[in-house]
Amino acid sequence: MAYQVFQPAQIVALFEGSPSGLKEVLDSILDSSKNSVPQMRVYYEAQDFDSLRHKAHYLKSTFNYVVPDEFVILLKKIHTDAENKTNLDKLERDLHQVETDTATLISEIESFIKQKAL
């Protein structure tokens, strides 16, 4: 990973003056992260590429305001590869990167919430 996973500037700007709104959105992102990424692994192992594609699309939309472009591009790649059933030999590596980056994202968001006392 050559980038900072959690990039709060855009989401903080959107909720300026509404710490409770920011906390609610960050909690939602945490819930999605903790539930959806493990589901992606299950779908991959079951070779359920349609469900994997849907979950990658969902996470791409969920993470869009808090992660760098590289992370969104990786989710788009998983979405496209699962949809077209191409580059399946690289899907395991890409999924592992999403799992790793998401674990970092969760940790960084939880630290941010504590630091800002949200």
VOPAGU-2260 file (C-alpha; in pm, 1 decimal, decimal comma):
REM VOPAGU-2260
SITE   aa  ch    i         X         Y         Z
SITE  MET   A    0       0,0       0,0       0,0
SITE  ALA   A    1     158,7     324,7    -112,6
SITE  TYR   A    2    -115,9     556,6       5,3
SITE  GLN   A    3    -292,7     665,1     322,4
SITE  VAL   A    4    -614,0     461,6     331,2
SITE  PHE   A    5    -841,3     690,8     533,1
SITE  GLN   A    6    -862,8    1038,0     386,3
SITE  PRO   A    7   -1110,7    1230,8     599,8
SITE  ALA   A    8   -1087,5    1579,9     444,7
SITE  GLN   A    9   -1373,3    1541,8     195,8
SITE  ILE   A   10   -1617,9    1374,1     434,9
SITE  VAL   A   11   -1533,5    1619,6     714,8
SITE  ALA   A   12   -1598,6    1911,7     477,9
SITE  LEU   A   13   -1935,5    1764,1     381,0
SITE  PHE   A   14   -2041,9    1745,3     745,4
SITE  GLU   A   15   -1884,2    2066,9     870,0
SITE  GLY   A   16   -2085,8    2187,9    1166,2
SITE  SER   A   17   -2257,8    1851,5    1211,1
SITE  PRO   A   18   -2039,1    1620,8    1418,5
SITE  SER   A   19   -2333,5    1388,1    1482,1
SITE  GLY   A   20   -2391,7    1354,7    1106,3
SITE  LEU   A   21   -2023,3    1283,1    1051,0
SITE  LYS   A   22   -2025,3    1020,3    1326,8
SITE  GLU   A   23   -2333,7     854,5    1178,5
SITE  VAL   A   24   -2175,0     830,5     833,6
SITE  LEU   A   25   -1844,3     702,6     970,6
SITE  ASP   A   26   -2028,6     439,9    1177,8
SITE  SER   A   27   -2212,7     331,5     864,3
SITE  ILE   A   28   -1883,5     301,1     675,2
SITE  LEU   A   29   -1739,4      96,1     962,7
SITE  ASP   A   30   -2039,5    -137,5     960,1
SITE  SER   A   31   -2016,3    -178,9     584,1
SITE  SER   A   32   -1644,0    -245,8     605,5
SITE  LYS   A   33   -1673,0    -504,4     878,0
SITE  ASN   A   34   -1957,2    -691,4     707,1
SITE  SER   A   35   -1910,2    -651,9     333,7
SITE  VAL   A   36   -1542,3    -728,7     289,2
SITE  PRO   A   37   -1564,9   -1071,7     457,7
SITE  GLN   A   38   -1869,5   -1140,9     237,8
SITE  MET   A   39   -1656,5   -1066,2     -68,3
SITE  ARG   A   40   -1415,2   -1340,2      39,6
SITE  VAL   A   41   -1703,6   -1587,6      78,9
SITE  TYR   A   42   -1836,0   -1498,9    -267,0
SITE  TYR   A   43   -1490,1   -1534,2    -419,8
SITE  GLU   A   44   -1432,2   -1875,5    -263,3
SITE  ALA   A   45   -1776,1   -1992,3    -379,9
SITE  GLN   A   46   -1699,5   -1851,2    -725,8
SITE  ASP   A   47   -2017,6   -1645,4    -698,5
SITE  PHE   A   48   -1884,8   -1370,0    -920,7
SITE  ASP   A   49   -2218,0   -1194,8    -960,8
SITE  SER   A   50   -2248,8   -1140,7    -583,6
SITE  LEU   A   51   -1882,4   -1042,9    -566,4
SITE  ARG   A   52   -1942,0    -785,1    -838,9
SITE  HIS   A   53   -2240,7    -639,8    -653,1
SITE  LYS   A   54   -2048,2    -618,7    -325,9
SITE  ALA   A   55   -1750,0    -449,0    -492,9
SITE  HIS   A   56   -1985,8    -194,3    -648,8
SITE  TYR   A   57   -2153,3    -132,0    -312,0
SITE  LEU   A   58   -1820,0     -77,9    -136,2
SITE  LYS   A   59   -1695,0     148,3    -413,3
SITE  SER   A   60   -1995,5     372,1    -353,1
SITE  THR   A   61   -1964,4     347,8      25,7
SITE  PHE   A   62   -1591,4     422,5      40,3
SITE  ASN   A   63   -1584,7     688,1    -231,4
SITE  TYR   A   64   -1560,9     988,1       5,3
SITE  VAL   A   65   -1306,2     846,6     248,8
SITE  VAL   A   66   -1045,0     652,4      50,1
SITE  PRO   A   67    -794,5     750,6    -217,9
SITE  ASP   A   68    -862,0     699,9    -587,2
SITE  GLU   A   69    -629,5     397,0    -593,9
SITE  PHE   A   70    -858,8     208,8    -356,5
SITE  VAL   A   71   -1170,7     298,8    -557,5
SITE  ILE   A   72    -994,5     192,5    -877,9
SITE  LEU   A   73    -909,2    -144,1    -718,9
SITE  LEU   A   74   -1274,9    -198,0    -626,1
SITE  LYS   A   75   -1376,5    -103,4    -983,0
SITE  LYS   A   76   -1125,7    -356,6   -1115,2
SITE  ILE   A   77   -1269,6    -631,6    -894,8
SITE  HIS   A   78   -1618,6    -531,7   -1008,7
SITE  THR   A   79   -1522,1    -546,7   -1377,0
SITE  ASP   A   80   -1320,2    -867,1   -1348,4
SITE  ALA   A   81   -1600,3   -1042,4   -1159,2
SITE  GLU   A   82   -1858,7    -917,9   -1409,0
SITE  ASN   A   83   -1657,4   -1030,9   -1712,1
SITE  LYS   A   84   -1501,4   -1332,3   -1539,0
SITE  THR   A   85   -1161,1   -1212,7   -1656,5
SITE  ASN   A   86    -827,1   -1186,2   -1476,6
SITE  LEU   A   87    -954,3   -1440,4   -1225,0
SITE  ASP   A   88    -593,6   -1535,4   -1149,3
SITE  LYS   A   89    -540,4   -1180,2   -1019,0
SITE  LEU   A   90    -869,3   -1156,0    -830,5
SITE  GLU   A   91    -729,1   -1330,5    -522,1
SITE  ARG   A   92    -443,0   -1078,8    -501,0
SITE  ASP   A   93    -677,6    -782,7    -552,1
SITE  LEU   A   94    -922,0    -912,1    -293,4
SITE  HIS   A   95    -638,3    -960,7     -45,2
SITE  GLN   A   96    -534,5    -597,2    -102,7
SITE  VAL   A   97    -891,3    -482,2     -34,8
SITE  GLU   A   98    -897,2    -687,8     285,8
SITE  THR   A   99    -564,6    -540,8     398,3
SITE  ASP   A  100    -660,1    -183,0     310,4
SITE  THR   A  101   -1000,8    -220,9     471,5
SITE  ALA   A  102    -846,7    -343,0     797,3
SITE  THR   A  103    -630,6     -28,7     791,8
SITE  LEU   A  104    -934,3     185,1     704,4
SITE  ILE   A  105   -1130,1      46,7    1000,9
SITE  SER   A  106    -841,8     114,3    1238,5
SITE  GLU   A  107    -787,9     465,6    1105,0
SITE  ILE   A  108   -1158,4     557,2    1120,6
SITE  GLU   A  109   -1188,0     423,4    1476,5
SITE  SER   A  110    -882,0     627,6    1577,8
SITE  PHE   A  111   -1022,5     937,0    1405,3
SITE  ILE   A  112   -1354,0     900,8    1591,1
SITE  LYS   A  113   -1172,0     872,4    1924,9
SITE  GLN   A  114    -934,2    1158,0    1846,1
SITE  LYS   A  115   -1219,1    1390,5    1746,0
SITE  ALA   A  116   -1437,7    1264,1    2033,9
SITE  LEU   A  117   -1729,6    1199,6    1799,2
